[in-house]
Amino acid sequence: MTGQKNFREILRTRKRRNFVTGICYKNGMIRKAIQSLSYQSRSYNKSLYST
């Protein structure tokens, strides 16, 4: 019985860890997208100023 309980706990913690890593991964993707967007807008502003 205790072994089964420990197994369940391990599964639960693994799920939680995957959830956390998924959030971190999503945040990283969002950060990359924001960086690329800001870079594009910056280059766009440069082209506007140059004309």
Secondary structure, DSSP 8 states (H G I E B T S, - for coil): -HHHHHHHHHHHHHHHHHHHHHHHHHHHHHHHHHHHHHHHHHHHHHHHHH-
